Structures are given as C-alpha cells and as structure tokens.
Amino acid sequence: MSSLDSTLAVAVIGAGMAGRTHANAWRQAGTVYDLTLPPVRLAAIADQYLPFAEDAAAHYGYERAVGDWREIAEDPSIDVVSIVVGNALHREIAEAMAEAGKHVLCEKPLAGTLEDAAAMADIEARLREQVFATGFTFRRNPAVAMLARPVGQGDLGTVAHLEGRYWCDYGADAEVPISWRYEGPMGTGALADVGSHLIDTAELIGGPIDSVSGAVLVRTIEQRPRPAGAALGGRNVKGDMSQLVDVENDDVATFTAHFASGAAGTFSCSRVAFGIPNAMTIDVLGTRGSAAWDLARGGEILLADGSSPAGLGGLRQVLANPEFPYFAGGSSMAFAGVGLNQIEQFTYQAHAFLQQVAGIDDGALPPCASFADGYREMRILDAVARSAAADGQAVAIA
C-alpha cells in the first residue's frame, strides 16, 4: 500500500461521458471528508479518439492526453487507473494494468461476458496487494444508503416486496448510431448498462438475491446507423441512415427476483423510455412500514412507519441531512435541503478507493465494491438472460 507522504498518480481510460465524470471525481476526491489522503497527481487521460482525450484533459486539469491505453500501462509513474470504456475491453485493459502493478477501478458491468468477469475476479484474488473495484456508485448515494438502514435494522418489519426501475431514453431515437452499447448478446444491453446499477442497489437494500424468474428481454429498434463521426458512447448524436447495422441486444428488460430474506422483487430497465432521460426509483414495502427513493429527488427519501400520530400516517418526506451516511463530510453545505446529485457519488467513490490504496481506515467510507462483487452481479445478469431464453423459467444464482 502507498504511504500518506507519497503522491498517487491517477489516469482515466475513456473520455466519454462517464470517463469525464471519473476524471472530475479524482480531481475532487481530496476536497471531501478529512484531509488524510496522499496528494493526487492528475497524470493522463486516454481515448482512442485523441481529440476526446485532449478535451477532457484540458477541462479537468490532467497533464497529458494519449490515444492508446497501453501508454498508461507502460508508464511506471501511474498508480491508479479508471477503466471507463466499452464492456468488452474491460478484461484486456484490467489484466494489463494489474500486471503493471496498478490499482484498478473498473466501471460496471465488470465485463462483457461472464467468462471475462470470472477472470477479472481471479486477478483480484491473486494480486492481493493491489486494490480492484467495480464502479457501483449508487452505493455512495447518502439517501440510498439511509434507506437501506431501516430495512437492515428491521424498522419496516418483514420486507415483503422491493420494486425498482431504471429507465433512460438515450436509445429511444432510432437515428442514434450503433456503438458498443448495442453490440453483444441479449442481456448485455439495457439490462447490463442500467440494470446492473439497479441489481446492485437492490441487494444493498434487500440483501442477496437467490433466484430470478419471469425475465423478458425486448429489442424494439432492430437496426441503427453507422456513426457519421466519433460518437460519445451511442448518446445524443445522429448516424448515417444510409448504412444500417443490426442491433444485437436488449432495449428493455423486466424480471422478478426472490431474495434470501423471502422478499419478492420486481424490476424493469429501459434505454428507450421516450422523454425520460435518467430515472431510477426504489420502493420497499414491509409489514410495519415502507420507504421509497427517486433519483429525480435524490436528496430525500419517503418513509412511512408506526411513529405518525393517528390519522396522519403515510409516506413523509425526509430530506438528506448530516445524519445520512456520507453527507456530513461530503458536502460543503452539509445541512438539510441542499440536495444531492449523481455526480457526487463518483467523488465519494474516488475518495474511498484512494483510502484503500493508501491503507487508510478512518470509518468515513466503507470499501468500494470489489471485482468479486462485480462478478456476482454479472452472475445475476446472466441468470436473467437465461431466464428470458427459457421463457421465464426460474434460474438460481450460482
């Protein structure tokens, strides 16, 4: 592990939307919680389309931009790497970075295939002196973490039902060009992209999922155009409609889940939800209470329990405040009503990862999700895909 006196040099591979968010998170990590982190050097951003890397490096204050991620692996001065590129590339890049002795934070889902995810989990098990993590940032949302607390403490009684959805519209326009998001077998589309967040968050709140069933995977747009130029991950750009390519995976996924606790879960995710740019919700229904969270109102939870006066029951708004996990030290205005946004989750994740690299355990943040956690989530995705292929048959999580 690194000394608190030594600088940690970080690099980001991928300069699209999520890559830029990682770049910002490493820059902001030292501004939250106690000033215990080693100094951070913003070393490099890599992208195969060099102008993207150059633009991101200029915006976020990184020393240089490169067009080949291998230059990051070959640079012995770089300690920490974010992998934020297409899922199919995760394993190759992670293996190279791991063998070069670097600590690796990889975006979710962990890999493009279950085989690759297993190999990445094996890297983590083998190289125990290095830190490996999967980017499940909703674990870092103070409101989500607070919602999980009464569930875990039994304050809502026996949880009977957990419902979640994650709907986006980034693929609703048939003129959005083909990209890595639309390639790969059924189960690697909307299910893996946004459903991976949904599944990890559901297990954070409701505990482990034992099995899934009733899965349906739907592809509503069969073909997409080739990109007219460089595309930011298949979002918000138009393609060349004279050249169409087959879409290979799912636009919509729905399934039910059985939790080890006995609770039922119902889930849906979409990348073609017209007019809904980024909507995630969680509802938890117990025998003595219920709770809900909505990303559109990310700085609050709704809670109903037996504490309300007679005749005044029902869901009540509870604003995020310093009693919520991560909030007190993670906001420069740490009082109720300030609100939260999704970007902050990345900063909290970056801080926690750097703590792990530096060997700091001050209790401020729990460890990041591991590669093993990412592999488990991939096994659940695989089970959903197998259920859909078997007309909804129940599939146990291996």
ABEGO torsion letter per residue (X at the ends): XBBAABBBBBBBBEABAAAAAAAAAAAAAAABEBBABBBBBBABBBBABAAAAAAAAAAAGBABBBABAAAAAABAABABBBBBBBAAAAAAAAAAAAAAGBBBBBBOBABABAAAAAAAAAAAAABAABBBBBBBAAAABAAAAAAAAAAAAGAAEBBABBBBBBBBAAAABAABBBBAAABEBBGABAAAAAAAAAAAAAAAAAEBBABBBGBBBBBABABBBBBABBBBGGBGBBBBAABBBBBABBABBBBBBBBAAGBBBBBBBBAABBGBABBBBBBBBBAAEBBBBBAABAABBBBBBAABBBGABEBBBBBBBAABBGAAAABABBBBGAEBBAAAAAAAAAAAAAAAAAGBBAGABBBBBBAAAAAAAAAAAAAAAAAAAAGGBBBBBX
